[in-house]
Amino acid sequence: MQQHLVFVYGTLRHGEVNHEYLANSQCLGTFDTKPEYTLYDLGDYPGLVEGHNTIAGEVYVIDDATLAQLDILEEVPIEYRREQIETRYGDAWIYLYQEPHELQHEIASGDWLQRSRR
C-alpha cells in the first residue's frame, strides 16, 4: 500500500469535525503554504482557490484507502480537485475548490481555525 502526504486546512485539521478521517494517520506537523491561495468560509467548511495569501494547515501521512475516503468527502472531481504542493515534508496533496460562484466570505488570515464565527 502506497503512502501519500496530504495538506489539510479546514475541517480535517486537528480538533475539527472531519478530523476523524485522519485518526489513524500520522501528523508530520503544521505548515504554511506559499502566498498562492485564498481561503473562503462556505459556512460548514472552507473553499481554497488560487490567490495571494498564505494558508495555515497540517500535513499528514495517509494510505491509499484514506486518500480514497478524502476524495469522496471532498467530492473530487466535482466540488474539489486534488493537486500537489511542495511542503517541508515533501510533496503533498491539497484540495482546491472548483465552484467560484459560491465564494463570498474570504478568511483574510488564511487560517480556518481563526475565522470569525457567524
C-alpha positions in Angstrom: 0.0 0.0 0.0 1.3 3.4 -1.0 1.7 6.3 1.3 0.9 9.9 0.5 1.2 13.3 2.1 -1.9 15.5 2.4 -2.1 19.1 3.4 -5.3 19.9 5.3 -6.5 23.4 6.0 -10.1 23.1 7.2 -12.5 20.6 8.7 -9.9 17.8 8.5 -7.5 19.7 10.9 -6.9 18.5 14.5 -10.0 19.3 16.6 -12.3 19.9 13.7 -15.4 18.0 12.7 -13.9 15.8 10.0 -10.6 15.1 11.7 -11.8 11.5 12.3 -10.9 10.7 8.7 -7.2 11.2 9.8 -7.5 9.5 13.2 -5.1 6.6 12.1 -2.8 8.9 10.2 0.5 10.4 11.3 0.6 14.2 11.6 4.0 15.4 10.5 3.3 19.0 11.7 2.0 22.3 10.8 2.8 24.1 7.5 2.0 27.4 5.9 1.8 27.4 2.1 3.5 29.9 -0.2 1.3 33.0 -0.8 -0.5 31.4 -3.7 -4.1 30.8 -2.3 -7.2 32.5 -0.9 -9.4 30.8 1.7 -13.1 31.3 1.9 -15.7 30.4 4.5 -18.5 28.5 3.0 -20.3 28.0 6.3 -19.7 24.5 7.4 -16.4 24.1 5.5 -13.8 26.2 3.7 -13.1 26.6 0.0 -9.5 27.1 -1.2 -8.7 28.7 -4.6 -5.7 30.2 -6.2 -4.8 33.7 -4.9 -2.2 35.6 -3.0 -2.4 34.5 0.7 -0.5 32.1 2.8 -2.7 29.3 4.1 -2.2 27.6 7.5 -2.7 23.8 7.9 -1.3 20.5 8.8 0.5 17.7 6.9 -0.4 14.1 7.4 0.9 10.8 6.1 -2.0 8.8 4.7 -2.5 5.5 2.9 -4.4 4.7 -0.4 -7.7 3.9 1.5 -7.6 7.2 3.4 -6.9 9.1 0.2 -9.9 7.5 -1.5 -12.1 8.4 1.5 -10.9 12.0 1.4 -11.6 12.2 -2.4 -15.2 11.1 -1.6 -15.5 13.6 1.3 -14.2 16.4 -1.0 -16.4 15.3 -3.9 -13.4 15.0 -6.3 -13.6 15.9 -9.2 -17.0 17.8 -8.8 -16.6 20.2 -5.9 -12.8 20.0 -5.4 -9.8 18.9 -7.4 -6.6 17.5 -6.0 -3.2 18.9 -6.8 0.3 18.6 -5.3 2.2 21.3 -3.5 5.7 21.4 -2.0 5.9 21.3 1.8 8.9 21.0 4.1 7.9 17.3 4.5 7.7 16.6 0.8 5.1 16.9 -2.0 1.6 16.8 -0.5 -1.9 16.6 -1.9 -4.1 19.7 -1.5 -7.8 20.1 -2.3 -8.8 23.2 -4.3 -12.4 24.4 -4.6 -13.9 24.5 -8.1 -17.2 26.4 -7.6 -16.0 30.1 -7.6 -19.6 31.5 -7.8 -20.1 30.3 -4.2 -17.1 32.3 -2.8 -18.2 35.4 -0.8 -16.6 35.4 2.6 -12.8 35.5 2.5 -10.8 34.4 5.6 -8.2 37.1 5.4 -5.9 35.4 7.9 -5.7 32.2 5.8 -6.4 30.1 8.8 -9.7 28.3 9.1 -9.2 28.0 12.9 -9.1 31.8 13.1 -12.2 32.5 11.1 -14.8 34.7 12.7 -17.9 32.8 13.8 -21.0 34.0 12.1 
